[in-house]
Amino acid sequence: MATTLQQAQQQEDQNTFERARTEGALLPVIWTVVVFGLSVIVTFVGLYLMVARGFLMSGVVNPLGNVIGGLVLVALGAVNTNRYRKLMVGIFQYADFKSARLAMRADVVQALLIIVLLTVMFPVLWILSMSLDPRDFSRPQGLTIIPPAASLQAFSEVLTQPSPNDVTFLRLLINSLLVAGGTAVGAVVVGTSAAYAFSRMDFPGRRAGMLSFVIVLMIPPGATLAPLFVLLNIVGLRTSLVGLAIAYTSTALPFAIWNMKGFIDSLPYELEEAAQIDGCNRTEAFIRVVLPLAVPGMAVTAMMGFLTGWSEFILAWTFLSDPSTFTLPMVLRGMVGQYASGTPWSQFSAMALLMSIPPVVFFFFLQRYLIGGLAVGGVKG
Amino acid sequence: MTTVAQSEGRPTDTNFQADARRRKWRQAGLAYLYILPAALIMIFITFYPIGYQIYMSFTDFTIGNLRIDTATVLPTLLNPPEFLWLENYVRVITGDLALTNYSFVRILTFNLLWTFVNVFLHVAIGIAIAIALDTKDLPNKRLYRSLFVIPWALPSLVSGMIWANMWHDRFGGVNLLLQRLGLPGDTRWLLETQPFVDISIAGEPVLVLPLAFIAALVANVWLGWPFMMVIATGALQSIPREVYEAAEVDGASKWQQFWRITLPLIRPAMVPAVMIGIMLTFNQFNVIFFVTGGGPLGLTEILVTQGFKLVNPQNLFGVASAFNIIVFFILVVLTLITNRVSRATEPYYA
């Protein structure tokens, strides 16, 4: 009885393969079976790594690394095992070759994307692994994602004593946030106001005005250095963060204006007309109708302004002289190259990661707007 | 009676014109008011420095002239820098400067090659990956999209320094990885002075590419393509699916669909991005400055890093001004040319 059932099953399997061949879907079917097998194997390897070489073994060099690596493998294997189990059920019970074919195409694309992902993440992971390395080497000793005896020591060192100068990390952070935040606010306020005029009003010099803002992009970054030095010296803002924020606002303005103009262009004009019929004047309509609708565009503009101020180096390096006004990029600069033969790379890495957190967080939150907003700005620009 | 009242109430011709003109100017006035803050910032932070820079470029401006503050403004005004006419410009072009391996033509061709190779790779990779991410039923799509923007999200100076460490010949990530893979992992990426391309015309170097060019290129491509991917993704989403379905019915292959549908339809969104990309890459200070530092022997210097070094640490203010003015006009011309080219070959703007 059992054997006949098995034989029937086998026969059915053969039938499936034959049918697949006649429909030209042999490759997807084989692919599905092979990947299913591989996923199962990967899951068990991950389990073995996690349990046997991570939790249970005491003599292993790097148990934490094995646990985390194993966890990743288990997750990856389990997800794909389940996916391909479903596909196999589809193939062998319902002769559903179409899903298998789609899945194969998706996975070939995925394999390419994973290679891209590895190249994207390699420098980041390398920095991460260096920052976690507590061994007192000033230079990395090899490639491991989670180094043996990983610790956050480098981070605490950077947080307590970020530079040879007498300045705390908190001070640096506040300075950078003030400059970057000031740039973001300046770019949004000044840029949105100008963009509204460019988008909704007709006046002599409109085109020339729009174009003149693009000129900023063409000026070599070092070119305004000496004249600005003189100007800010005269008004007494050279060594202050306010002067820097104003200077950065001008750098962030071209993008702010073009992006906001594109965004306001895409808003329906009828709403403002309705508001004006209801008794609002131009400015009231701008504040009550346009501004609330333009929040996504303003968010992207603010983010770009923030990034400009957060990572600018040339002006800060040239203008600021008092360590208590230094910004994070200046200190990071002091940790590499000729000035820093003594700084361990673990500390540089920790600092680089800390400095990258705010922009990356910004990006993740605004990503949705970024894709829609920039494309709109681009098409209309 | 009524007709008279009507004709009196109707504005006369000149009255009407004056009214329209007044309304127009009132609106223009409001527009200028909205633009005023931006204009003020631009005038003081951008246009005044350009003007001042032009003045400086004709003089032997020194660090002494820079120390203007309220206490010393009088002696500086009494002792203005000497007027040199075009001497600074001549020195920049002919290379009459005390710098290692300085050649204006070589730096310019290097900079142009750097710009176009970078932007081409940014756009090509960005579009390719945007299309790959557009695949139907692709799992983990959102995960890829959010992780792929990391290089763009990182401050460029941070990525520049990370890549400088990546290419370190003894402890860098690239060589460690090559060693791990059993390949020769002792290439001196940033320090090798022997160029792999070395073209001279009449004894003057025209194009010199050391290994450090590859190092900087990889770093800049790494951090540049996600922006183009985001733009292309947005543009791809605006293409209606029906267009592809219709093409499929007509028997168009995927390859034909890409060249005949996808590319022309995302082009309007890509052209402004490419223009901005060219400007930003031409002036991309942070990558060159932090990855190669212009080395080895100044061979990977681009115009803006060279211009910065003329000021800091060289303190050649007059020469640096002339240099920056030249760079500015080169970029203006380059932008005008690319603008013309992208419009001229553009049948879809109509």
Boltz contact constraints between the chains, C-beta under 6 A:
constraints:
  - contact:
      token1: [A, 102]
      token2: [B, 137]
      max_distance: 6.0
  - contact:
      token1: [A, 106]
      token2: [B, 135]
      max_distance: 6.0
  - contact:
      token1: [A, 106]
      token2: [B, 137]
      max_distance: 6.0
  - contact:
      token1: [A, 106]
      token2: [B, 138]
      max_distance: 6.0
  - contact:
      token1: [A, 109]
      token2: [B, 132]
      max_distance: 6.0
  - contact:
      token1: [A, 109]
      token2: [B, 135]
      max_distance: 6.0
  - contact:
      token1: [A, 113]
      token2: [B, 144]
      max_distance: 6.0
  - contact:
      token1: [A, 123]
      token2: [B, 162]
      max_distance: 6.0
  - contact:
      token1: [A, 123]
      token2: [B, 166]
      max_distance: 6.0
  - contact:
      token1: [A, 126]
      token2: [B, 173]
      max_distance: 6.0
  - contact:
      token1: [A, 127]
      token2: [B, 162]
      max_distance: 6.0
  - contact:
      token1: [A, 139]
      token2: [B, 171]
      max_distance: 6.0
  - contact:
      token1: [A, 140]
      token2: [B, 171]
      max_distance: 6.0
  - contact:
      token1: [A, 143]
      token2: [B, 176]
      max_distance: 6.0
  - contact:
      token1: [A, 143]
      token2: [B, 180]
      max_distance: 6.0
  - contact:
      token1: [A, 190]
      token2: [B, 37]
      max_distance: 6.0
  - contact:
      token1: [A, 190]
      token2: [B, 38]
      max_distance: 6.0
  - contact:
      token1: [A, 193]
      token2: [B, 34]
      max_distance: 6.0
  - contact:
      token1: [A, 194]
      token2: [B, 35]
      max_distance: 6.0
  - contact:
      token1: [A, 194]
      token2: [B, 38]
      max_distance: 6.0
  - contact:
      token1: [A, 196]
      token2: [B, 34]
      max_distance: 6.0
  - contact:
      token1: [A, 197]
      token2: [B, 31]
      max_distance: 6.0
  - contact:
      token1: [A, 197]
      token2: [B, 34]
      max_distance: 6.0
  - contact:
      token1: [A, 197]
      token2: [B, 35]
      max_distance: 6.0
  - contact:
      token1: [A, 201]
      token2: [B, 27]
      max_distance: 6.0
  - contact:
      token1: [A, 201]
      token2: [B, 31]
      max_distance: 6.0
  - contact:
      token1: [A, 203]
      token2: [B, 28]
      max_distance: 6.0
  - contact:
      token1: [A, 203]
      token2: [B, 31]
      max_distance: 6.0
  - contact:
      token1: [A, 216]
      token2: [B, 46]
      max_distance: 6.0
  - contact:
      token1: [A, 217]
      token2: [B, 279]
      max_distance: 6.0
  - contact:
      token1: [A, 218]
      token2: [B, 279]
      max_distance: 6.0
  - contact:
      token1: [A, 218]
      token2: [B, 331]
      max_distance: 6.0
  - contact:
      token1: [A, 218]
      token2: [B, 332]
      max_distance: 6.0
  - contact:
      token1: [A, 219]
      token2: [B, 328]
      max_distance: 6.0
  - contact:
      token1: [A, 220]
      token2: [B, 283]
      max_distance: 6.0
  - contact:
      token1: [A, 220]
      token2: [B, 304]
      max_distance: 6.0
  - contact:
      token1: [A, 220]
      token2: [B, 307]
      max_distance: 6.0
  - contact:
      token1: [A, 220]
      token2: [B, 324]
      max_distance: 6.0
  - contact:
      token1: [A, 220]
      token2: [B, 327]
      max_distance: 6.0
  - contact:
      token1: [A, 221]
      token2: [B, 285]
      max_distance: 6.0
  - contact:
      token1: [A, 221]
      token2: [B, 304]
      max_distance: 6.0
  - contact:
      token1: [A, 222]
      token2: [B, 307]
      max_distance: 6.0
  - contact:
      token1: [A, 222]
      token2: [B, 308]
      max_distance: 6.0
  - contact:
      token1: [A, 223]
      token2: [B, 53]
      max_distance: 6.0
  - contact:
      token1: [A, 223]
      token2: [B, 324]
      max_distance: 6.0
  - contact:
      token1: [A, 224]
      token2: [B, 49]
      max_distance: 6.0
  - contact:
      token1: [A, 225]
      token2: [B, 311]
      max_distance: 6.0
  - contact:
      token1: [A, 226]
      token2: [B, 317]
      max_distance: 6.0
  - contact:
      token1: [A, 227]
      token2: [B, 49]
      max_distance: 6.0
  - contact:
      token1: [A, 227]
      token2: [B, 52]
      max_distance: 6.0
  - contact:
      token1: [A, 227]
      token2: [B, 53]
      max_distance: 6.0
  - contact:
      token1: [A, 228]
      token2: [B, 49]
      max_distance: 6.0
  - contact:
      token1: [A, 229]
      token2: [B, 66]
      max_distance: 6.0
  - contact:
      token1: [A, 230]
      token2: [B, 68]
      max_distance: 6.0
  - contact:
      token1: [A, 233]
      token2: [B, 68]
      max_distance: 6.0
  - contact:
      token1: [A, 233]
      token2: [B, 69]
      max_distance: 6.0
  - contact:
      token1: [A, 247]
      token2: [B, 45]
      max_distance: 6.0
  - contact:
      token1: [A, 249]
      token2: [B, 41]
      max_distance: 6.0
  - contact:
      token1: [A, 250]
      token2: [B, 41]
      max_distance: 6.0
  - contact:
      token1: [A, 250]
      token2: [B, 45]
      max_distance: 6.0
  - contact:
      token1: [A, 250]
      token2: [B, 46]
      max_distance: 6.0
  - contact:
      token1: [A, 253]
      token2: [B, 38]
      max_distance: 6.0
  - contact:
      token1: [A, 282]
      token2: [B, 30]
      max_distance: 6.0
  - contact:
      token1: [A, 310]
      token2: [B, 155]
      max_distance: 6.0
  - contact:
      token1: [A, 311]
      token2: [B, 155]
      max_distance: 6.0
  - contact:
      token1: [A, 311]
      token2: [B, 157]
      max_distance: 6.0
  - contact:
      token1: [A, 313]
      token2: [B, 157]
      max_distance: 6.0
  - contact:
      token1: [A, 329]
      token2: [B, 157]
      max_distance: 6.0
  - contact:
      token1: [A, 336]
      token2: [B, 161]
      max_distance: 6.0
  - contact:
      token1: [A, 352]
      token2: [B, 158]
      max_distance: 6.0
  - contact:
      token1: [A, 355]
      token2: [B, 158]
      max_distance: 6.0
  - contact:
      token1: [A, 356]
      token2: [B, 154]
      max_distance: 6.0
  - contact:
      token1: [A, 356]
      token2: [B, 158]
      max_distance: 6.0
  - contact:
      token1: [A, 359]
      token2: [B, 153]
      max_distance: 6.0
  - contact:
      token1: [A, 360]
      token2: [B, 153]
      max_distance: 6.0
  - contact:
      token1: [A, 363]
      token2: [B, 149]
      max_distance: 6.0
  - contact:
      token1: [A, 363]
      token2: [B, 153]
      max_distance: 6.0
  - contact:
      token1: [A, 371]
      token2: [B, 230]
      max_distance: 6.0
  - contact:
      token1: [A, 371]
      token2: [B, 233]
      max_distance: 6.0
  - contact:
      token1: [A, 371]
      token2: [B, 234]
      max_distance: 6.0
  - contact:
      token1: [A, 374]
      token2: [B, 231]
      max_distance: 6.0
  - contact:
      token1: [A, 375]
      token2: [B, 234]
      max_distance: 6.0
  - contact:
      token1: [A, 375]
      token2: [B, 235]
      max_distance: 6.0
  - contact:
      token1: [A, 375]
      token2: [B, 269]
      max_distance: 6.0
  - contact:
      token1: [A, 378]
      token2: [B, 231]
      max_distance: 6.0
  - contact:
      token1: [A, 378]
      token2: [B, 269]
      max_distance: 6.0
  - contact:
      token1: [A, 378]
      token2: [B, 272]
      max_distance: 6.0
  - contact:
      token1: [A, 378]
      token2: [B, 273]
      max_distance: 6.0
  - contact:
      token1: [A, 379]
      token2: [B, 268]
      max_distance: 6.0
  - contact:
      token1: [A, 379]
      token2: [B, 269]
      max_distance: 6.0
  - contact:
      token1: [A, 381]
      token2: [B, 272]
      max_distance: 6.0
